[in-house]
Amino acid sequence: MAQKFGNGRWVQEGFLDNRRPGRVVGRITFAAVGPVEFLLRGDFKGEIHGKLIIFGNPSFEDDDVAGHVLGDLENPQTGEVSLMSFDPHPHLPPHPYLEWFSDRDNHYRIELAVGAARIASAEEESALASDLAAIAARFSALPAAPAKTRSDSDWV
């Protein structure tokens, strides 16, 4: 499965934290599904490497189709970062791009409009500290996922 989340329109808001090397933890709110917590192995790339990012989608739509398409989205999301960056491709304008593979081998990617995401300020980091700690604690109670190998992505 490769899911692009309706060209990003079904992504409402979220935050992802890569301040601990090798780990991305956070929460994204989707249309029809609501909040989904994340714990991914890997790191952001480029200027967001090692940072906490926050995003909100001005093009968010909560429509009926979203429920049909996103109904089987794993919740919580565990897996591996493929590419997460604000500047994912040299031939495209910089924009927030989030791509990962779940532990069930599902392939997900979200592309947001330029300016829809930012690196968190110190105040925003402080405000999210308890949420991030709670999410990480919930994941620590889950059994560890086995290390996986996978063939190259079907998305280029």
C-alpha positions as CSV (number, residue, x, y, z in Angstrom):
1,M,0.0,0.0,0.0
2,A,1.2,3.5,-0.8
3,Q,-0.9,6.2,0.7
4,K,-0.5,9.9,-0.1
5,F,-3.3,11.1,2.2
6,G,-5.4,12.8,-0.5
7,N,-2.5,15.1,-1.6
8,G,-2.2,16.2,2.0
9,R,-5.7,17.5,2.4
10,W,-6.6,14.8,5.0
11,V,-3.8,15.9,7.3
12,Q,-5.1,18.5,9.8
13,E,-2.1,19.2,12.1
14,G,0.7,17.5,14.0
15,F,4.1,17.6,15.5
16,L,7.1,15.3,15.1
17,D,10.2,15.3,17.3
18,N,13.6,14.1,16.1
19,R,15.7,15.7,18.9
20,R,16.7,12.2,20.1
21,P,18.9,10.6,17.4
22,G,17.4,7.6,15.6
23,R,13.9,8.3,16.8
24,V,10.9,10.3,15.6
25,V,8.0,10.6,18.0
26,G,4.8,12.6,17.8
27,R,1.2,12.9,16.7
28,I,-0.7,13.7,13.5
29,T,-4.4,14.4,13.3
30,F,-6.1,12.9,10.2
31,A,-9.5,13.4,8.7
32,A,-12.1,10.8,9.8
33,V,-9.4,9.1,12.0
34,G,-8.4,11.7,14.5
35,P,-5.1,11.8,16.3
36,V,-2.5,9.1,15.5
37,E,0.6,8.7,17.6
38,F,4.0,7.9,16.0
39,L,7.2,6.3,17.0
40,L,9.5,5.8,14.0
41,R,13.1,4.6,13.8
42,G,15.3,7.0,11.9
43,D,16.0,10.7,11.5
44,F,14.9,13.8,9.7
45,K,17.0,15.1,6.8
46,G,18.4,18.6,6.1
47,E,17.6,21.6,8.1
48,I,15.1,19.7,10.3
49,H,17.5,17.0,11.4
50,G,17.5,16.8,15.2
51,K,14.6,19.2,15.5
52,L,10.9,19.3,16.6
53,I,8.6,20.3,13.8
54,I,5.0,21.5,14.0
55,F,2.6,21.7,11.1
56,G,-1.0,22.8,10.4
57,N,-2.7,22.3,7.0
58,P,-4.6,25.3,5.6
59,S,-6.0,23.0,2.9
60,F,-7.4,20.4,5.4
61,E,-10.7,18.7,4.4
62,D,-12.6,16.2,6.5
63,D,-14.7,14.6,3.8
64,D,-16.5,11.2,3.5
65,V,-13.9,9.8,1.2
66,A,-11.2,10.1,3.9
67,G,-13.0,7.6,6.1
68,H,-13.1,5.0,3.4
69,V,-9.4,5.5,2.4
70,L,-7.9,6.0,5.9
71,G,-10.1,3.5,7.7
72,D,-7.3,0.9,7.9
73,L,-4.5,3.3,8.9
74,E,-2.5,1.7,11.7
75,N,-3.0,3.5,15.0
76,P,-0.5,3.9,16.6
77,Q,2.1,4.2,13.8
78,T,5.4,2.4,14.3
79,G,7.9,1.9,11.6
80,E,10.9,3.5,9.9
81,V,11.5,6.9,8.4
82,S,12.1,6.9,4.7
83,L,12.5,10.6,4.1
84,M,11.3,13.5,6.2
85,S,12.5,16.9,5.1
86,F,11.4,20.5,4.2
87,D,13.5,20.3,1.0
88,P,13.1,16.7,-0.3
89,H,14.1,17.1,-4.0
90,P,16.5,19.4,-5.8
91,H,14.1,19.8,-8.7
92,L,11.1,20.8,-6.7
93,P,10.4,23.9,-4.6
94,P,11.1,23.2,-0.9
95,H,8.0,21.9,1.0
96,P,7.3,19.7,4.0
97,Y,7.6,16.1,3.0
98,L,7.0,13.2,5.4
99,E,7.5,9.6,4.2
100,W,7.8,6.4,6.2
101,F,7.2,2.6,6.1
102,S,5.1,1.1,8.9
103,D,6.1,-2.1,10.7
104,R,3.3,-3.8,8.6
105,D,5.2,-2.7,5.5
106,N,2.7,-0.1,4.5
107,H,4.2,2.9,2.7
108,Y,2.9,6.4,3.6
109,R,3.8,9.9,2.5
110,I,2.5,13.3,3.2
111,E,3.3,16.4,1.2
112,L,2.2,19.8,2.5
113,A,2.2,23.2,1.0
114,V,5.2,25.5,1.4
115,G,5.0,27.2,4.8
116,A,2.6,24.7,6.4
117,A,5.3,23.4,8.8
118,R,8.0,25.0,10.9
119,I,10.7,24.2,13.4
120,A,9.3,24.6,16.9
121,S,10.4,27.5,19.0
122,A,11.8,27.0,22.5
123,E,8.3,27.9,23.9
124,E,6.6,25.4,21.7
125,E,9.1,22.7,22.7
126,S,8.3,23.4,26.3
127,A,4.5,23.4,25.7
128,L,4.8,20.0,23.9
129,A,7.2,18.4,26.4
130,S,4.6,16.6,28.5
131,D,2.7,15.3,25.4
132,L,5.9,14.0,23.9
133,A,6.9,12.3,27.1
134,A,3.5,10.6,27.4
135,I,3.6,9.4,23.9
136,A,7.1,7.9,24.3
137,A,6.0,6.3,27.6
138,R,3.0,4.6,25.9
139,F,5.2,3.2,23.2
140,S,7.8,1.9,25.7
141,A,5.0,-0.3,27.0
142,L,4.6,-2.0,23.6
143,P,6.7,-4.9,22.5
144,A,9.7,-3.9,20.4
145,A,9.2,-4.3,16.7
146,P,11.6,-6.6,14.9
147,A,14.2,-5.0,12.7
148,K,13.1,-5.2,9.1
149,T,14.6,-5.1,5.7
150,R,12.6,-4.0,2.6
151,S,13.1,-3.7,-1.1
152,D,13.2,-0.3,-2.6
153,S,10.1,1.9,-2.5
154,D,7.6,1.9,-5.3
155,W,7.6,5.7,-5.1
156,V,10.5,7.5,-6.8
